[in-house]
Amino acid sequence: MLERPVPRLFTFFSVLGEEEKSAMLINLAASLSQGNHHVLVIDGDVASTGLLTRIGLRHDVATLQEVARMERPLGEAMRLLPEGFSMARIARRAVPSAADPQAGRLAEIFDSLIEQAEITLVNGVLAADQSMPVPTMEMGEIVIQVSTTATSIKAAYVLLKNLSDRIGRRPFSLIVNDATEAEARTVHANMAQAASRYLAAQLKFLGSIPADDHIRRATGQGRAVMDVFPFAGAAVAFQRLAKRFTLAEPARGSYGMATDGASLGV
């Protein structure tokens, strides 16, 4: 019998705007789905202008927190989108913290959903106490989204330091927006050097997405760029990025987290 793929978990943090982060998750999930991968997107944001709104889901969809409180059934918290991936939302009013009364139950539900998917992409948002809503999010790959501007790079380094201080020494990965591959690798090289020297943190390079107005136009329609503009440069870039998420095979561990000090990346 064929062995089931090890579930992979990627939690995304961004120093860019909500539009850029949402576009990244929507387009990456759609690209992975087109490659016949079972993809789940979990929205950790509670903003009314967040990821759910941008892809046209109604705000009366049940949240995983409501399921944990036994207020709604799990079936009302999951939605299969036309782009081929499924989606769920953690909470509605406030990002739950590790001290939340239902934290254990929420973690169980979160983990069970990850086990059913091949790849899970999480729109990562920290709670008020700077904890992650679910401990498992700390065990998977943590991806930081940045651009080439000095302000963005500085903010990304601060974010990396804060995450590293909380989680401890572990690998992180980087995606660079509005950049050519060469520009992105330069940003990564500079950040990786600083992260290694001052934080003892390993920073892997995952890829780049070029500046392309087709992304904004497609996101404005609540659709993925490869569905609306399949030959756009951004569509090609997302397809390339999706392959990088799946080609490298990590050492076996919890939710795709490497056990030998390596990290899924390129």
Secondary structure, 3 states (H helix, E strand, C coil): CCCCCCCEEEEEEECCCHHHHHHHHHHHHHHHHHCCCCEEEEECCCCCCCHHHHCCCCCCCCCHHHHHCCCCCHHHCCEECCCCCEEEECCCCCCCCCCCCCHHHHHHHHHHHHHHCCEEEEECCCCCCCCCCCHHHHCCEEEEEECCCHHHHHHHHHHHHHHHHHHCCCEEEEEEECCCHHHHHHHHHHHHHHHHHHHCCEEEEEEEECCCHHHHHHHHCCCCHHHHCCCCHHHHHHHHHHHHHHHCCCCCCHHHCCCCCCCCCC
